[in-house]
Amino acid sequence: MKSWFKFGLQMFLGGLVGYTFMYVYLNNEIIQIDLTNLVLPFTWLLLLLLLGLTAWGASRVQRIRRLTKQPLTGDEEDEAEGYMYQAYSDGSLASTLTVILSLTSASFILLTGQSLAFLIAILLSLVAGIFLSYSLNRLLAVMYPERALPKLSDPDYAQRLLDLSDDGEKHVMLQGLYKTNLSTTSLMTLAIILLLVYSVLTGDSQLFSIFVVSLIMVSTNIQYIRIIRSKN
């Protein structure tokens, strides 16, 4: 009950903040900004961010490779395994963010009519993010040679990888996925509220975006319920 109350309160406050921001922005000429002047600086900011994420992910991959080549035993081996797990987690985050932000940046560049050179740079960062993800997945077999890890080409790769995890690892994944599901639902609901407020205040309909976000929420919740119902 407490979690649902907290969720409802977050949605109410989010909607209130979004409505207040849009109302003030659209009715106060003093704070209105010519966003066209910010397109080029924002594009450079995105490129620098993607470059930083790519470098971070590449450094995590190299850290794992160095640790796997060191002859370690006993406590040193356990400590190195902890470092590799952290590096793998950081690298996975970096590669995922690189792919997501590359697609977002490419959309931004195309819609604002930026230079083709920017688009090429963004596409290269997208390739780098995909390559990082592929490299990290291949390193799993090196990190855990005692486990018969499935190949990336295996159609049931995700399920087989989950089956090979021990109870402690599954518990950590469950906690992370549960919290992620709650925050995703909250953010999606907030996005619908903000899109609705924006549509009403500006007259620029965001109905398609609202439908897309709603479809994602419906699909993920149906998938979740189907999975948990099949366990009984």
C-alpha positions as CSV (number, residue, x, y, z in Angstrom):
1,M,0.0,0.0,0.0
2,K,2.8,2.4,0.9
3,S,4.5,1.8,-2.5
4,W,1.3,2.6,-4.4
5,F,0.8,5.7,-2.4
6,K,4.4,6.8,-3.1
7,F,3.8,6.0,-6.8
8,G,0.6,8.1,-6.9
9,L,2.3,11.0,-5.1
10,Q,5.2,10.9,-7.5
11,M,2.8,11.0,-10.5
12,F,0.8,13.9,-9.0
13,L,3.9,16.0,-8.2
14,G,5.4,15.2,-11.6
15,G,2.3,16.3,-13.4
16,L,2.1,19.5,-11.2
17,V,5.7,20.4,-11.9
18,G,5.3,19.8,-15.6
19,Y,2.1,21.8,-15.8
20,T,3.7,24.7,-13.9
21,F,6.8,24.7,-16.0
22,M,4.9,24.7,-19.3
23,Y,2.5,27.4,-18.1
24,V,5.2,29.7,-16.9
25,Y,7.3,29.1,-20.1
26,L,4.5,29.8,-22.5
27,N,3.1,32.9,-20.7
28,N,6.3,34.7,-19.7
29,E,8.2,36.2,-22.6
30,I,11.1,37.0,-20.3
31,I,12.3,33.4,-19.9
32,Q,11.4,32.3,-23.5
33,I,14.6,31.3,-25.4
34,D,15.3,31.0,-29.1
35,L,16.1,27.4,-29.1
36,T,17.5,27.5,-32.6
37,N,20.6,29.2,-31.2
38,L,21.2,26.2,-29.0
39,V,21.1,23.5,-31.7
40,L,24.8,23.6,-32.6
41,P,26.1,23.7,-29.0
42,F,23.7,20.9,-28.0
43,T,24.9,18.8,-31.0
44,W,28.5,19.2,-29.9
45,L,27.5,18.4,-26.3
46,L,25.9,15.1,-27.5
47,L,29.0,14.2,-29.5
48,L,31.3,14.8,-26.5
49,L,29.0,12.8,-24.3
50,L,29.0,9.9,-26.8
51,L,32.8,10.1,-27.0
52,G,33.1,10.0,-23.3
53,L,30.8,7.0,-23.0
54,T,32.7,5.1,-25.7
55,A,36.0,5.8,-24.0
56,W,34.6,4.7,-20.7
57,G,33.2,1.5,-22.1
58,A,36.5,0.7,-24.0
59,S,38.5,1.2,-20.8
60,R,36.2,-1.3,-19.0
61,V,36.8,-3.8,-21.7
62,Q,40.5,-3.4,-21.5
63,R,40.4,-3.6,-17.7
64,I,38.7,-7.0,-17.9
65,R,41.2,-8.3,-20.5
66,R,44.1,-7.2,-18.3
67,L,42.7,-9.0,-15.3
68,T,41.9,-12.2,-17.1
69,K,45.6,-12.4,-18.3
70,Q,47.0,-12.1,-14.7
71,P,48.0,-15.3,-13.0
72,L,46.0,-15.0,-9.7
73,T,45.1,-17.4,-7.0
74,G,43.2,-17.4,-3.7
75,D,42.0,-14.1,-2.4
76,E,43.6,-12.2,-5.3
77,E,41.5,-14.2,-7.7
78,D,38.3,-13.5,-5.8
79,E,39.2,-9.8,-5.6
80,A,39.9,-9.7,-9.4
81,E,36.6,-11.4,-10.1
82,G,34.8,-8.6,-8.2
83,Y,36.7,-6.0,-10.2
84,M,35.8,-7.7,-13.4
85,Y,32.1,-7.9,-12.5
86,Q,32.1,-4.2,-11.7
87,A,33.9,-3.4,-15.0
88,Y,31.5,-5.6,-16.9
89,S,28.5,-3.8,-15.3
90,D,30.0,-0.4,-16.1
91,G,30.9,-1.4,-19.6
92,S,27.3,-2.7,-20.2
93,L,25.9,0.6,-19.0
94,A,28.3,2.6,-21.2
95,S,27.4,0.5,-24.3
96,T,23.7,0.7,-23.7
97,L,23.7,4.4,-23.2
98,T,25.9,4.9,-26.2
99,V,23.4,3.0,-28.4
100,I,20.4,4.9,-27.0
101,L,21.9,8.3,-27.2
102,S,23.3,7.7,-30.6
103,L,19.8,6.9,-31.9
104,T,18.4,10.0,-30.1
105,S,21.2,12.2,-31.4
106,A,20.8,10.9,-35.0
107,S,17.1,11.8,-34.8
108,F,17.9,15.2,-33.4
109,I,20.4,15.9,-36.2
110,L,18.1,14.8,-38.9
111,L,15.1,16.8,-37.6
112,T,17.2,20.0,-37.1
113,G,19.0,19.7,-40.4
114,Q,22.5,19.6,-39.1
115,S,25.6,18.8,-41.1
116,L,26.1,15.4,-42.6
117,A,29.5,15.2,-40.8
118,F,27.6,15.2,-37.5
119,L,25.3,12.4,-38.6
120,I,28.3,10.3,-39.7
121,A,30.0,10.8,-36.4
122,I,26.8,9.8,-34.5
123,L,26.5,6.6,-36.7
124,L,30.1,5.7,-35.9
125,S,29.4,6.1,-32.2
126,L,26.4,3.8,-32.7
127,V,28.6,1.2,-34.3
128,A,31.1,1.6,-31.4
129,G,28.3,1.0,-28.9
130,I,27.2,-2.2,-30.6
131,F,30.8,-3.4,-30.8
132,L,31.3,-2.7,-27.1
133,S,28.3,-4.7,-26.2
134,Y,29.4,-7.6,-28.5
135,S,32.9,-7.5,-27.0
136,L,31.6,-7.6,-23.4
137,N,29.4,-10.5,-24.1
138,R,32.3,-12.4,-25.6
139,L,34.4,-11.7,-22.5
140,L,31.9,-13.5,-20.3
141,A,33.3,-16.8,-21.4
142,V,36.8,-15.6,-20.5
143,M,35.7,-14.2,-17.1
144,Y,33.9,-17.5,-16.2
145,P,35.7,-20.3,-18.0
146,E,34.3,-22.9,-15.6
147,R,30.8,-22.2,-16.8
148,A,29.4,-23.6,-20.1
149,L,28.2,-20.2,-21.3
150,P,26.0,-20.2,-24.5
151,K,27.2,-18.6,-27.7
152,L,25.8,-15.3,-28.8
153,S,24.3,-17.0,-31.8
154,D,22.2,-19.2,-29.6
155,P,18.5,-18.3,-30.0
156,D,17.9,-19.0,-26.3
157,Y,21.0,-17.1,-25.2
158,A,19.3,-15.0,-22.5
159,Q,17.4,-17.9,-21.0
160,R,20.4,-20.2,-21.0
161,L,22.5,-17.5,-19.4
162,L,19.9,-17.0,-16.7
163,D,19.7,-20.7,-16.0
164,L,23.5,-20.8,-15.4
165,S,23.3,-18.1,-12.8
166,D,23.3,-19.1,-9.1
167,D,20.6,-18.1,-6.6
168,G,22.6,-15.1,-5.4
169,E,23.0,-13.7,-8.9
170,K,19.3,-14.3,-9.7
171,H,18.3,-12.5,-6.5
172,V,20.4,-9.5,-7.4
173,M,18.9,-9.5,-11.0
174,L,15.4,-9.8,-9.5
175,Q,15.9,-6.8,-7.3
176,G,17.3,-4.7,-10.1
177,L,14.6,-5.7,-12.6
178,Y,11.8,-5.1,-10.0
179,K,13.1,-1.6,-9.2
180,T,13.6,-0.9,-12.8
181,N,10.1,-1.9,-13.7
182,L,8.6,0.4,-11.0
183,S,10.7,3.4,-12.1
184,T,10.0,2.7,-15.8
185,T,6.2,2.6,-15.1
186,S,6.4,5.8,-13.2
187,L,8.5,7.6,-15.8
188,M,6.3,6.4,-18.7
189,T,3.2,7.6,-16.8
190,L,4.9,11.0,-16.2
191,A,5.8,11.2,-19.9
192,I,2.2,10.7,-20.9
193,I,1.1,13.5,-18.5
194,L,3.8,15.9,-19.8
195,L,2.9,15.1,-23.4
196,L,-0.7,15.8,-22.7
197,V,0.0,19.0,-20.9
198,Y,2.3,20.1,-23.7
199,S,-0.4,19.3,-26.3
200,V,-3.1,21.3,-24.4
201,L,-0.9,24.3,-23.8
202,T,0.7,24.6,-27.2
203,G,-1.9,23.2,-29.5
204,D,0.9,21.0,-31.0
205,S,-0.7,17.5,-30.7
206,Q,1.5,14.8,-29.3
207,L,-1.2,12.2,-29.6
208,F,1.0,9.8,-31.6
209,S,3.7,10.0,-29.0
210,I,1.1,9.3,-26.2
211,F,-0.1,6.3,-28.1
212,V,3.4,4.9,-28.6
213,V,4.3,5.3,-24.9
214,S,0.9,3.8,-23.9
215,L,1.5,0.9,-26.2
216,I,4.9,0.2,-24.7
217,M,3.4,0.3,-21.2
218,V,0.6,-2.1,-22.2
219,S,2.9,-4.5,-23.9
220,T,5.4,-4.7,-21.0
221,N,2.7,-5.1,-18.4
222,I,1.0,-7.8,-20.4
223,Q,4.3,-9.6,-20.9
224,Y,5.0,-9.4,-17.1
225,I,1.6,-10.7,-16.1
226,R,1.8,-13.6,-18.6
227,I,5.2,-14.7,-17.2
228,I,4.2,-14.6,-13.6
229,R,0.8,-16.4,-14.3
230,S,2.5,-19.2,-16.1
231,K,4.5,-20.0,-12.9
232,N,1.5,-21.3,-11.0
